[in-house]
Amino acid sequence: MLGAVLLVCLGLLLGAAWTVQALQPKLRRQAEERRRLNAEWSAIRTARGQRGRCPRCAGPLSEQDWSIAPMAEEDSPEDDD
C-alpha cells in the first residue's frame, strides 16, 4: 500500500515538472507581452501627465492622438521587394 502511494506521489511530481517545462515558453512570451504593455501604459500616463504634450517631441497632442497607438519597429510596414 505504501509503495502505491509513493508511486502516485512520484507520478504527480514528474507530471508537474513536465507540465511546467511544457508551459515555460508560453509563460515567457506572456511575461514579455506584459512588460511591453506596462511600458506602453507608462508612456501614456507620462504623456497625459505632461498636459497634452508628446513625451518625444514636446509637441501638442489633440484628444484624437490619445487613441492612436504608436507602432513598434517590428510592427511597422516594410517593402517586401
Backbone bond lengths (Angstrom), bond angles and torsions (degrees), N, CA, C in turn:
res aa  C-N    CA-C-N  psi(-1)  N-CA   C-N-CA  omega(-1)  CA-C   N-CA-C  phi
1 M - - - 1.445 - - 1.534 110.58 -
2 L 1.320 116.52 -44.54 1.461 120.96 179.43 1.536 110.45 -62.85
3 G 1.326 116.27 -37.89 1.470 120.52 178.37 1.524 111.54 -62.48
4 A 1.332 116.94 -39.44 1.462 120.38 179.07 1.521 110.90 -65.14
5 V 1.320 116.87 -41.67 1.472 121.18 179.04 1.523 110.02 -63.98
6 L 1.332 117.26 -42.66 1.465 120.91 178.59 1.533 111.34 -63.93
7 L 1.330 117.10 -40.34 1.468 119.97 177.54 1.525 111.56 -64.15
8 V 1.318 117.19 -40.40 1.468 120.64 177.98 1.526 109.91 -64.14
9 C 1.322 117.62 -44.18 1.471 121.18 178.68 1.523 111.22 -62.50
10 L 1.324 116.53 -42.34 1.462 120.69 177.97 1.528 110.47 -63.10
11 G 1.312 116.93 -41.73 1.465 120.95 177.58 1.518 111.96 -62.43
12 L 1.321 116.59 -40.78 1.464 120.29 178.03 1.527 111.48 -64.72
13 L 1.320 116.46 -41.74 1.465 119.90 178.86 1.528 111.55 -64.77
14 L 1.320 116.63 -44.75 1.470 120.17 178.25 1.529 111.37 -64.28
15 G 1.319 116.15 -42.17 1.464 120.11 178.33 1.513 112.10 -62.27
16 A 1.314 117.17 -41.46 1.464 121.05 178.46 1.528 110.52 -65.03
17 A 1.325 116.84 -42.71 1.466 120.53 -179.79 1.534 110.69 -63.98
18 W 1.301 117.71 -42.96 1.466 120.85 179.66 1.522 111.22 -67.43
19 T 1.316 116.67 -37.48 1.460 120.37 178.63 1.522 110.60 -64.10
20 V 1.319 117.18 -43.34 1.466 121.11 178.68 1.522 109.86 -61.65
21 Q 1.340 117.00 -43.52 1.462 120.03 179.05 1.522 111.46 -63.95
22 A 1.311 117.03 -38.40 1.460 120.70 -178.82 1.531 111.14 -69.71
23 L 1.316 117.61 -33.44 1.465 121.45 -177.08 1.524 113.28 -89.84
24 Q 1.312 118.03 -10.11 1.456 121.28 -174.45 1.531 113.67 -57.44
25 P 1.330 122.16 -46.41 1.469 120.37 178.39 1.535 112.50 -59.88
26 K 1.316 116.35 -40.02 1.466 119.58 179.35 1.531 110.35 -65.38
27 L 1.330 116.67 -42.17 1.456 120.28 179.64 1.524 111.30 -65.36
28 R 1.325 117.05 -35.89 1.475 120.02 176.86 1.524 111.01 -65.74
29 R 1.335 116.97 -41.98 1.472 120.09 177.73 1.523 110.58 -62.48
30 Q 1.328 116.57 -41.88 1.461 120.06 179.67 1.523 110.91 -64.67
31 A 1.321 118.04 -39.41 1.460 121.27 178.33 1.523 110.74 -65.50
32 E 1.333 116.56 -40.52 1.465 120.76 177.84 1.529 110.51 -63.50
33 E 1.321 116.72 -43.88 1.464 121.62 177.69 1.530 110.71 -62.10
34 R 1.326 116.48 -41.59 1.464 121.02 178.99 1.527 110.87 -62.49
35 R 1.338 117.68 -42.52 1.470 121.30 177.91 1.521 110.74 -63.33
36 R 1.338 116.65 -41.96 1.467 120.34 -179.75 1.526 110.94 -64.70
37 L 1.334 116.14 -44.07 1.463 119.56 179.00 1.531 111.49 -65.26
38 N 1.326 117.49 -39.33 1.462 120.30 177.20 1.523 110.93 -61.46
39 A 1.337 117.19 -41.05 1.461 120.78 178.75 1.528 110.84 -64.85
40 E 1.335 116.98 -40.91 1.462 119.95 179.09 1.524 111.35 -65.71
41 W 1.333 117.22 -43.22 1.470 119.98 178.52 1.520 110.60 -65.49
42 S 1.311 117.46 -36.55 1.458 120.46 177.22 1.528 110.42 -62.27
43 A 1.329 116.79 -41.97 1.463 120.72 177.91 1.527 110.83 -63.75
44 I 1.321 116.82 -39.21 1.466 120.43 178.75 1.522 110.35 -64.98
45 R 1.336 116.85 -45.80 1.468 119.95 179.27 1.529 111.10 -62.81
46 T 1.333 116.85 -38.79 1.462 120.76 177.96 1.524 110.63 -63.79
47 A 1.334 115.86 -43.82 1.466 119.94 -179.60 1.527 110.54 -63.86
48 R 1.314 117.55 -41.80 1.460 120.41 179.02 1.524 111.21 -66.69
49 G 1.325 116.24 -32.85 1.460 120.02 177.94 1.513 112.92 -71.09
50 Q 1.321 117.36 -16.43 1.459 121.65 179.61 1.522 111.44 -90.88
51 R 1.318 116.55 17.14 1.461 123.31 174.73 1.521 113.12 54.81
52 G 1.328 114.67 56.06 1.455 119.08 174.03 1.507 115.56 79.80
53 R 1.317 118.45 22.07 1.457 122.33 178.43 1.521 109.86 -111.65
54 C 1.310 117.16 139.35 1.458 122.92 177.17 1.531 108.89 -67.87
55 P 1.354 118.73 130.95 1.464 119.91 -179.00 1.527 113.20 -69.55
56 R 1.330 117.74 -20.07 1.474 120.76 -179.60 1.520 112.49 -86.26
57 C 1.340 116.10 -47.74 1.466 118.70 -173.29 1.528 112.76 -115.34
58 A 1.328 118.93 -3.96 1.466 125.04 -179.94 1.525 112.08 64.73
59 G 1.334 117.38 17.42 1.459 121.04 176.68 1.521 110.82 -79.15
60 P 1.329 116.98 156.96 1.471 119.38 -179.67 1.534 111.63 -68.71
61 L 1.337 115.82 145.56 1.454 122.03 178.59 1.520 109.34 -114.11
62 S 1.331 115.75 141.04 1.458 120.14 175.04 1.524 108.73 -93.26
63 E 1.329 116.94 171.76 1.470 120.49 177.85 1.518 110.82 -60.99
64 Q 1.330 117.72 -34.20 1.467 121.47 -179.88 1.524 110.63 -64.19
65 D 1.322 118.21 -32.50 1.462 121.96 -178.26 1.515 112.40 -64.13
66 W 1.344 118.51 -24.71 1.458 120.43 -179.03 1.522 111.71 -67.67
67 S 1.324 117.66 -26.59 1.461 119.62 -177.28 1.525 112.78 -91.37
68 I 1.312 117.84 -5.04 1.461 121.47 -179.75 1.517 108.71 -93.57
69 A 1.329 116.09 117.04 1.471 120.81 179.71 1.522 108.81 -85.50
70 P 1.335 117.65 134.68 1.462 119.12 177.29 1.524 110.40 -68.38
71 M 1.329 115.98 145.62 1.462 120.32 179.79 1.514 109.01 -86.63
72 A 1.309 116.06 133.44 1.459 120.96 175.20 1.516 108.58 -73.77
73 E 1.312 116.53 161.09 1.460 120.34 -178.29 1.519 112.12 -59.20
74 E 1.334 117.23 -39.62 1.456 119.00 -177.86 1.522 111.71 -74.24
75 D 1.364 117.83 -19.10 1.447 121.42 -179.98 1.525 112.48 -90.98
76 S 1.318 117.89 -9.08 1.457 119.82 -175.00 1.536 110.35 -70.24
77 P 1.338 115.92 142.57 1.470 118.93 179.17 1.521 110.79 -68.31
78 E 1.317 115.93 138.76 1.455 121.65 179.60 1.515 109.05 -127.97
79 D 1.337 115.38 154.79 1.465 119.73 175.75 1.507 108.72 -73.35
80 D 1.328 116.90 135.99 1.452 121.47 179.17 1.523 111.90 -98.22
81 D 1.320 117.63 25.19 1.468 121.30 -177.87 1.483 112.54 -70.62
